Amino acid sequence: MSMDGYEKAAETSEVPPGTSKIVKALGAEIFVVNIEGTFHSFPNKCTHAGGPLGRGRLAGSVMQCPWHGSKFDMNTGAVVGPPAKVPMVPFDVKVEGTTIWVRKSPQ
C-alpha cells in the first residue's frame, strides 16, 4: 500500500526505543530505528563497504556497522566514526496511528 510515495515499513510496537528492525520496503532492504521514541529509516547498506548497518550495535543515537566499525548518527545519518566518509541518506518517515511509513526523500 502506498500513499504520497510512502510505503508501510513496520508497526511502532515492532521497533521499541533503542532498537532497529530490518524490513523490505521501497524495493530494497532498509531498517527502521527508534531513537527515544522518534523513528528514522535508512538503507541497510553502510556507505563504507555495503555492510548490513541495521544489524549493527546501537548506543544512544549512534549505530555501529558490524563489518568495519563505521559509526553513524541515526538522527541525521552523519558519519561520527571511521572508516566511512559518506553519510547515510535517510528516508522520510511518518507515523500514523501505530504504522511507520517511509519514502525516499525528494531530491
C-alpha positions in Angstrom: 0.0 0.0 0.0 1.3 3.4 -0.9 0.3 7.0 -0.2 2.2 10.0 -1.4 5.0 7.7 -2.3 5.1 6.3 1.3 5.2 2.5 1.9 4.4 0.8 5.2 7.6 -0.3 6.9 6.6 -1.6 10.3 4.3 -1.2 13.3 5.6 1.0 16.1 5.3 -1.9 18.5 7.9 -3.8 16.4 10.6 -1.2 17.0 10.9 -0.3 20.7 13.1 2.6 21.7 16.8 1.8 21.4 16.2 -0.9 18.7 16.2 -1.3 15.0 14.3 -3.5 12.6 15.3 -4.6 9.1 12.4 -4.7 6.6 11.8 -4.9 2.9 10.4 -1.6 1.6 10.9 0.8 -1.3 12.3 -2.0 -3.4 15.2 -2.7 -1.1 16.3 -3.9 2.4 16.1 -0.9 4.8 16.0 -0.5 8.5 13.9 1.5 10.9 15.5 2.7 14.2 13.8 4.1 17.2 15.8 6.8 19.0 14.0 7.9 22.2 10.6 7.5 20.6 11.5 9.1 17.2 11.7 6.8 14.2 14.3 7.1 11.5 15.0 4.9 8.4 18.0 4.3 6.2 19.1 1.8 3.5 20.5 -1.3 5.1 23.9 -0.7 3.4 26.8 1.0 5.1 28.3 3.7 2.9 31.7 2.3 3.5 31.5 -1.2 2.1 27.8 -2.0 2.0 27.7 -3.8 5.3 24.3 -4.6 7.0 24.2 -1.4 9.1 20.8 -2.3 10.6 22.3 -5.3 12.2 24.9 -3.1 14.0 25.1 -2.1 17.6 23.0 0.9 18.7 24.4 3.0 21.5 22.3 6.1 22.2 21.7 7.5 18.8 24.9 6.0 17.2 24.7 2.9 15.1 28.0 1.0 14.5 28.4 -1.1 11.4 29.1 -4.8 12.3 31.6 -5.2 9.4 34.2 -2.5 9.9 33.0 -0.4 12.8 31.9 2.8 11.0 29.6 4.8 13.2 26.6 6.9 12.1 24.3 9.3 14.0 20.8 7.8 13.4 19.2 11.2 13.9 20.9 12.6 10.7 22.8 9.9 9.0 26.1 11.8 9.6 29.4 9.8 10.0 30.7 10.0 13.5 33.3 7.3 13.3 35.6 6.0 10.6 36.3 4.3 8.2 33.1 5.6 6.5 33.3 9.0 5.0 30.0 9.4 3.2 26.9 10.0 5.3 23.8 7.7 5.2 20.9 9.2 3.4 17.8 9.0 5.5 14.3 8.2 4.2 11.3 10.3 5.0 9.4 8.8 7.9 6.0 9.4 9.2 3.9 7.7 11.8 0.2 7.4 11.6 -1.5 5.7 14.4 0.7 2.7 15.0 2.1 2.4 11.5 5.5 3.6 10.4 5.6 4.8 6.8 8.7 5.5 4.8 9.5 7.1 1.4 12.6 8.1 -0.5 13.3 11.8 0.2 12.6 14.1 -2.8 15.9 15.3 -4.1 
